[in-house]
Amino acid sequence: MKKLILTIALLLGATTMNAQKENGFKKINVQQDFAENGFSYFTGAPILAAGDSVKHNAMTIGWGAIGNVWGMQRPSVTVYVAPKRYTHDFMEKSKYFTIMDFADPEIAKYLGSHSGRDGDKAKALGLHVAYTKNGTPYYKEASSVIECEIMYAEDMKEENFRNDVPKRQYKNFSAGIHTMYIGEVVDAWKK
């Protein structure tokens, strides 16, 4: 039985390891090949996905940071997810997440205005899910995918707000104060 499980795991690993290439993606080195401006990247409304092959969700994100932390050769992405968002539960349970860009801005609009609690958003958009070698979901139709391993997560706290910007942001924000997730970039692909 153990041998059968190992064989299946190896076959699944072989399938997912080539999934990006099969879906038209080429591996990139984010420290050398990422040409987007880190100060404006998140204004393009990339998509965050988390979960596994059984259940996952994706949402539009407009806040984030690109850089490095805990080492100059450790590229990282920081994302923020409000606790009442459906994706928050997936982020809390996942070891990895992906960030994707799409050529069609309607995808970000739809994913940002509908909840996965109410139905399969990917299916509604005609998107096809695939998985990285780590089992992290992404959509085949994306133009780029960045996979991150979560290194750190923390709930932002009102007592730590230092000026009026976050106070104003959360004054009437019903989804709650965001959780910050810092992910080390473990892989990236672009079409």
C-alpha positions as CSV (number, residue, x, y, z in Angstrom):
1,M,0.0,0.0,0.0
2,K,2.8,2.4,0.9
3,K,4.5,1.7,-2.4
4,L,1.2,2.4,-4.3
5,I,0.8,5.7,-2.4
6,L,4.5,6.7,-3.2
7,T,4.0,5.8,-6.9
8,I,0.9,7.9,-7.1
9,A,2.6,10.8,-5.3
10,L,5.6,10.6,-7.7
11,L,3.2,10.6,-10.7
12,L,1.3,13.6,-9.4
13,G,4.6,15.4,-8.7
14,A,5.8,14.7,-12.3
15,T,2.5,16.0,-13.6
16,T,2.5,19.2,-11.6
17,M,6.2,19.8,-12.1
18,N,5.7,20.3,-15.8
19,A,2.2,21.9,-15.6
20,Q,3.6,25.4,-15.9
21,K,5.5,24.6,-19.1
22,E,2.5,22.7,-20.5
23,N,0.4,25.7,-19.9
24,G,2.7,28.0,-21.8
25,F,4.7,29.5,-18.9
26,K,8.5,30.0,-18.8
27,K,10.3,30.1,-15.5
28,I,11.7,33.5,-14.5
29,N,14.1,34.8,-11.9
30,V,12.2,37.6,-10.1
31,Q,15.4,39.3,-9.0
32,Q,16.6,39.5,-12.6
33,D,13.5,39.3,-14.9
34,F,10.7,41.0,-13.0
35,A,10.3,44.3,-14.9
36,E,7.2,45.7,-13.2
37,N,7.5,48.7,-11.0
38,G,7.1,47.5,-7.3
39,F,5.5,50.9,-6.4
40,S,2.7,50.4,-9.0
41,Y,2.5,46.6,-9.4
42,F,-0.5,46.2,-7.0
43,T,-2.5,49.0,-8.6
44,G,-2.9,46.6,-11.5
45,A,-5.1,44.5,-9.3
46,P,-3.3,41.1,-9.4
47,I,-5.1,38.0,-8.2
48,L,-4.2,36.1,-5.0
49,A,-5.0,32.3,-4.8
50,A,-4.6,29.9,-1.9
51,G,-5.8,26.4,-1.1
52,D,-5.3,23.0,-2.5
53,S,-6.6,20.6,-5.1
54,V,-9.7,19.9,-3.0
55,K,-10.7,23.5,-2.3
56,H,-9.2,26.9,-3.1
57,N,-10.2,30.5,-3.7
58,A,-8.9,33.5,-5.5
59,M,-9.4,37.2,-4.9
60,T,-8.3,40.5,-6.3
61,I,-5.7,42.3,-4.2
62,G,-4.8,46.0,-4.5
63,W,-2.3,46.3,-1.6
64,G,1.1,44.7,-1.4
65,A,4.8,45.1,-1.4
66,I,7.6,43.5,-3.4
67,G,11.2,43.5,-2.1
68,N,13.2,41.3,0.2
69,V,13.3,40.5,3.9
70,W,15.6,38.5,6.1
71,G,18.3,38.4,3.4
72,M,19.1,40.4,0.3
73,Q,18.9,37.3,-1.8
74,R,15.5,36.3,-0.5
75,P,12.8,38.0,-2.7
76,S,9.5,38.4,-1.0
77,V,6.0,39.6,-1.5
78,T,3.8,41.0,1.2
79,V,0.0,40.7,0.8
80,Y,-2.9,41.8,2.9
81,V,-6.2,39.9,3.4
82,A,-9.1,41.0,5.5
83,P,-10.4,38.4,8.0
84,K,-13.9,38.4,6.7
85,R,-12.8,37.6,3.1
86,Y,-13.3,34.0,2.1
87,T,-9.7,33.7,1.0
88,H,-8.5,34.5,4.5
89,D,-9.3,31.0,5.8
90,F,-7.3,29.5,2.9
91,M,-4.4,31.7,3.6
92,E,-4.5,30.7,7.3
93,K,-4.4,27.0,6.4
94,S,-2.0,27.2,3.4
95,K,1.8,27.0,3.3
96,Y,1.9,28.7,-0.1
97,F,0.0,31.2,-2.2
98,T,0.2,32.4,-5.8
99,I,-0.2,35.9,-7.3
100,M,-1.3,36.1,-10.9
101,D,-1.7,38.8,-13.5
102,F,-4.2,38.6,-16.3
103,A,-4.4,40.6,-19.6
104,D,-8.2,40.9,-19.2
105,P,-9.1,43.5,-16.5
106,E,-12.6,42.1,-16.3
107,I,-11.2,39.0,-14.4
108,A,-9.9,41.2,-11.6
109,K,-13.2,43.2,-11.5
110,Y,-15.2,40.0,-11.2
111,L,-13.0,38.3,-8.7
112,G,-13.0,41.5,-6.6
113,S,-16.7,41.9,-6.6
114,H,-17.9,38.3,-6.0
115,S,-17.3,35.9,-3.1
116,G,-16.2,32.3,-3.4
117,R,-18.7,31.6,-0.6
118,D,-21.5,32.2,-3.2
119,G,-20.2,30.0,-6.0
120,D,-17.2,28.9,-8.1
121,K,-15.8,32.2,-9.4
122,A,-13.2,30.5,-11.7
123,K,-15.9,28.4,-13.3
124,A,-18.1,31.5,-13.9
125,L,-15.2,33.2,-15.7
126,G,-14.2,30.1,-17.6
127,L,-10.8,29.9,-15.8
128,H,-9.0,26.5,-15.5
129,V,-7.1,25.7,-12.4
130,A,-3.7,24.1,-12.4
131,Y,-1.2,23.4,-9.5
132,T,2.4,24.1,-8.9
133,K,4.8,21.3,-7.8
134,N,3.9,22.4,-4.2
135,G,0.2,21.9,-4.9
136,T,-0.6,25.7,-5.0
137,P,-3.5,26.7,-7.2
138,Y,-3.2,29.1,-10.2
139,Y,-5.2,29.7,-13.3
140,K,-3.9,28.5,-16.8
141,E,-5.1,31.8,-18.3
142,A,-2.9,34.0,-16.2
143,S,-0.1,35.9,-18.0
144,S,2.3,35.5,-15.0
145,V,2.4,33.6,-11.7
146,I,4.5,34.1,-8.6
147,E,4.4,31.4,-6.0
148,C,5.3,32.3,-2.4
149,E,5.9,30.3,0.7
150,I,4.4,32.1,3.7
151,M,7.2,33.0,6.1
152,Y,5.3,35.3,8.5
153,A,1.7,36.3,9.2
154,E,0.3,38.8,11.6
155,D,-3.0,40.5,12.3
156,M,-2.6,44.3,12.0
157,K,-3.8,46.0,15.2
158,E,-5.4,49.4,15.6
159,E,-3.2,50.3,18.6
160,N,-0.2,50.2,16.2
161,F,-1.6,52.7,13.7
162,R,0.8,55.7,13.8
163,N,-1.1,58.2,11.7
164,D,-4.6,58.9,10.3
165,V,-4.2,56.9,7.1
166,P,-5.0,53.5,8.5
167,K,-7.5,55.0,10.9
168,R,-9.5,56.5,8.0
169,Q,-9.1,53.3,6.0
170,Y,-10.7,51.1,8.7
171,K,-13.3,53.6,10.0
172,N,-16.1,52.1,7.9
173,F,-14.4,49.0,6.6
174,S,-16.7,46.1,7.5
175,A,-14.3,43.3,6.5
176,G,-12.0,43.9,9.5
177,I,-8.4,45.0,9.9
178,H,-6.2,43.1,7.5
179,T,-3.8,40.2,8.2
180,M,-0.3,40.7,6.7
181,Y,1.3,37.8,5.0
182,I,5.0,37.9,4.0
183,G,5.9,35.2,1.4
184,E,9.2,34.2,0.1
185,V,9.2,33.9,-3.7
186,V,9.9,30.2,-4.4
187,D,9.0,30.2,-8.1
188,A,7.7,32.5,-10.9
189,W,6.6,32.0,-14.4
190,K,5.6,34.3,-17.3
191,K,4.0,33.7,-20.7
